[in-house]
Amino acid sequence: MLKVIAWIMNRRSRLAGIATGDQVIFVTKEAFAAAGRYPEIALMEDIALSKALKKISPPICLNATVTSSGRRWEHFGIYRTILLMWTLRLRYFFGTDP
């Protein structure tokens, strides 16, 4: 199931141009500085960085494969983790302080 989730997350990121930390974000030092670096917020810093970078340049999605841990998904359960992630993202989108 984790491979299906990874595939869906990658497609969502390609469509939206927003990457999350599990997907590995590569950025030049200059673009990182121009985007204001990672914001000092407890959550959603990867989404905030992605949004700032999109203002500088459209993202380029690589076809390279990276491996990240699925421990969080396995520990909390797939459906519970999906619900938590989308709840947090929706709350952030509607202005809840991270």
C-alpha positions as CSV (number, residue, x, y, z in Angstrom):
1,M,0.0,0.0,0.0
2,L,2.9,2.4,0.7
3,K,3.9,2.2,-3.0
4,V,0.4,3.3,-4.0
5,I,0.5,6.2,-1.6
6,A,4.0,7.2,-2.9
7,W,2.6,7.1,-6.4
8,I,-0.4,9.2,-5.5
9,M,1.7,11.7,-3.6
10,N,4.1,12.1,-6.5
11,R,1.3,12.7,-8.9
12,R,-0.3,15.3,-6.6
13,S,3.0,17.1,-6.3
14,R,3.6,17.2,-10.0
15,L,0.1,18.6,-10.5
16,A,0.2,21.1,-7.7
17,G,4.0,21.9,-7.7
18,I,4.1,21.5,-3.9
19,A,6.5,18.9,-2.5
20,T,6.6,17.6,1.0
21,G,9.7,16.5,3.0
22,D,9.2,12.8,2.4
23,Q,9.6,13.5,-1.3
24,V,13.1,15.1,-1.0
25,I,13.4,18.7,-2.1
26,F,16.5,19.8,-4.0
27,V,17.1,23.5,-4.4
28,T,20.0,25.7,-5.2
29,K,21.5,27.7,-2.4
30,E,20.6,30.9,-4.2
31,A,16.9,29.9,-4.8
32,F,16.7,28.7,-1.1
33,A,17.9,32.1,0.1
34,A,15.6,34.0,-2.3
35,A,12.6,32.0,-1.1
36,G,13.4,33.0,2.5
37,R,14.8,29.6,3.6
38,Y,12.6,27.3,5.7
39,P,10.2,29.4,7.7
40,E,10.3,29.1,11.4
41,I,7.1,27.2,11.9
42,A,6.4,23.9,13.6
43,L,4.6,22.2,10.7
44,M,4.1,22.8,7.0
45,E,7.5,24.3,6.5
46,D,8.0,22.2,3.4
47,I,4.7,23.4,1.9
48,A,5.5,27.0,2.7
49,L,9.0,26.6,1.1
50,S,7.4,25.0,-2.0
51,K,5.0,27.9,-2.4
52,A,7.8,30.4,-2.1
53,L,9.9,28.6,-4.6
54,K,7.1,28.4,-7.1
55,K,7.1,32.3,-7.1
56,I,10.7,32.1,-8.3
57,S,10.5,29.3,-10.8
58,P,8.2,26.4,-11.7
59,P,9.4,23.2,-10.0
60,I,11.1,20.5,-12.0
61,C,10.2,17.0,-10.9
62,L,12.9,14.4,-11.4
63,N,12.2,10.8,-12.3
64,A,15.0,9.6,-9.9
65,T,14.0,7.4,-7.1
66,V,14.7,8.0,-3.4
67,T,13.8,6.0,-0.4
68,S,12.3,7.4,2.7
69,S,11.0,5.6,5.8
70,G,7.5,4.4,6.0
71,R,7.7,4.0,9.8
72,R,5.2,6.8,10.5
73,W,2.7,5.2,8.1
74,E,3.1,1.8,9.5
75,H,3.0,2.9,13.1
76,F,-0.1,5.1,12.9
77,G,-1.8,3.2,10.2
78,I,-2.3,4.2,6.6
79,Y,-5.8,5.6,6.7
80,R,-5.2,7.4,10.0
81,T,-2.1,9.0,8.6
82,I,-3.8,10.1,5.4
83,L,-6.6,11.6,7.5
84,L,-4.2,13.4,9.8
85,M,-2.1,14.7,6.9
86,W,-5.1,16.0,5.0
87,T,-6.7,17.5,8.1
88,L,-3.4,19.4,8.9
89,R,-3.1,20.6,5.3
90,L,-6.7,21.8,5.1
91,R,-6.4,23.6,8.4
92,Y,-3.1,25.2,7.2
93,F,-4.8,26.2,3.9
94,F,-7.7,27.9,5.8
95,G,-5.2,29.9,7.9
96,T,-4.7,27.9,11.1
97,D,-1.4,28.8,12.7
98,P,1.1,25.9,12.1
